[in-house]
Amino acid sequence: MNGSRSTSTLDLQPWQRVSAAIGIATYEPGKDTCTEDVLKRADAAMYQDKVAMKAERRD
């Protein structure tokens, strides 16, 4: 392993861990009138994922 030490994410401080929040939404005919509607729902989903990840770090 090129002399590098394998570290469990449990051994890292919260600010040392890499994470990514994602939000996914698909176009729903009859509900969405423009692409902005889809992006708003994707953004809301990403925010919910972000909140859940922060709560998980505190546990």
Phi and psi restraints in degrees (value plus and minus 20) as a CYANA .aco file:
   2 ASN   PHI      32.3    72.3
   2 ASN   PSI      11.1    51.1
   3 GLY   PHI      56.2    96.2
   3 GLY   PSI     -18.5    21.5
   4 SER   PHI    -105.4   -65.4
   4 SER   PSI     130.5   170.5
   5 ARG   PHI    -114.9   -74.9
   5 ARG   PSI     111.9   151.9
   6 SER   PHI     -97.8   -57.8
   6 SER   PSI     108.1   148.1
   7 THR   PHI    -142.8  -102.8
   7 THR   PSI     110.9   150.9
   8 SER   PHI     -93.0   -53.0
   8 SER   PSI     127.2   167.2
   9 THR   PHI     -83.2   -43.2
   9 THR   PSI     -40.5    -0.5
  10 LEU   PHI     -90.5   -50.5
  10 LEU   PSI     -43.0    -3.0
  11 ASP   PHI    -102.6   -62.6
  11 ASP   PSI     -30.4     9.6
  12 LEU   PHI    -113.5   -73.5
  12 LEU   PSI     131.8   171.8
  13 GLN   PHI     -94.0   -54.0
  13 GLN   PSI     135.7   175.7
  14 PRO   PHI     -73.3   -33.3
  14 PRO   PSI     -57.0   -17.0
  15 TRP   PHI     -96.6   -56.6
  15 TRP   PSI     -29.6    10.4
  16 GLN   PHI    -114.6   -74.6
  16 GLN   PSI     -30.8     9.2
  17 ARG   PHI    -106.2   -66.2
  17 ARG   PSI     120.3   160.3
  18 VAL   PHI    -116.6   -76.6
  18 VAL   PSI     113.7   153.7
  19 SER   PHI    -166.0  -126.0
  19 SER   PSI     142.4   182.4
  20 ALA   PHI    -163.9  -123.9
  20 ALA   PSI     112.4   152.4
  21 ALA   PHI    -119.4   -79.4
  21 ALA   PSI     116.6   156.6
  22 ILE   PHI    -146.3  -106.3
  22 ILE   PSI     134.6   174.6
  23 GLY   PHI    -154.5  -114.5
  23 GLY   PSI     109.4   149.4
  24 ILE   PHI    -143.4  -103.4
  24 ILE   PSI     114.4   154.4
  25 ALA   PHI    -165.3  -125.3
  25 ALA   PSI     127.0   167.0
  26 THR   PHI    -136.8   -96.8
  26 THR   PSI     135.1   175.1
  27 TYR   PHI     -83.4   -43.4
  27 TYR   PSI     110.8   150.8
  28 GLU   PHI    -139.6   -99.6
  28 GLU   PSI      85.1   125.1
  29 PRO   PHI     -77.4   -37.4
  29 PRO   PSI     119.5   159.5
  30 GLY   PHI      69.5   109.5
  30 GLY   PSI     -44.9    -4.9
  31 LYS   PHI    -122.9   -82.9
  31 LYS   PSI     -62.6   -22.6
  32 ASP   PHI    -117.1   -77.1
  32 ASP   PSI     110.4   150.4
  33 THR   PHI    -122.5   -82.5
  33 THR   PSI     -35.0     5.0
  34 CYS   PHI    -178.0  -138.0
  34 CYS   PSI     151.6   191.6
  35 THR   PHI     -84.9   -44.9
  35 THR   PSI     -48.4    -8.4
  36 GLU   PHI     -81.2   -41.2
  36 GLU   PSI     -54.4   -14.4
  37 ASP   PHI     -81.1   -41.1
  37 ASP   PSI     -63.0   -23.0
  38 VAL   PHI     -86.6   -46.6
  38 VAL   PSI     -64.5   -24.5
  39 LEU   PHI     -84.3   -44.3
  39 LEU   PSI     -56.2   -16.2
  40 LYS   PHI     -83.5   -43.5
  40 LYS   PSI     -61.5   -21.5
  41 ARG   PHI     -88.4   -48.4
  41 ARG   PSI     -57.1   -17.1
  42 ALA   PHI     -84.4   -44.4
  42 ALA   PSI     -61.1   -21.1
  43 ASP   PHI     -83.8   -43.8
  43 ASP   PSI     -61.4   -21.4
  44 ALA   PHI     -83.6   -43.6
  44 ALA   PSI     -60.5   -20.5
  45 ALA   PHI     -84.9   -44.9
  45 ALA   PSI     -58.6   -18.6
  46 MET   PHI     -84.6   -44.6
  46 MET   PSI     -61.9   -21.9
  47 TYR   PHI     -82.9   -42.9
  47 TYR   PSI     -61.4   -21.4
  48 GLN   PHI     -82.3   -42.3
  48 GLN   PSI     -60.5   -20.5
  49 ASP   PHI     -84.3   -44.3
  49 ASP   PSI     -61.1   -21.1
  50 LYS   PHI     -82.7   -42.7
  50 LYS   PSI     -64.5   -24.5
  51 VAL   PHI     -81.9   -41.9
  51 VAL   PSI     -62.4   -22.4
  52 ALA   PHI     -84.2   -44.2
  52 ALA   PSI     -59.6   -19.6
  53 MET   PHI     -86.6   -46.6
  53 MET   PSI     -59.2   -19.2
  54 LYS   PHI     -85.5   -45.5
  54 LYS   PSI     -59.9   -19.9
  55 ALA   PHI     -84.8   -44.8
  55 ALA   PSI     -57.6   -17.6
  56 GLU   PHI     -85.4   -45.4
  56 GLU   PSI     -56.7   -16.7
  57 ARG   PHI     -86.2   -46.2
  57 ARG   PSI     -49.8    -9.8
  58 ARG   PHI     -98.7   -58.7
  58 ARG   PSI     -38.9     1.1
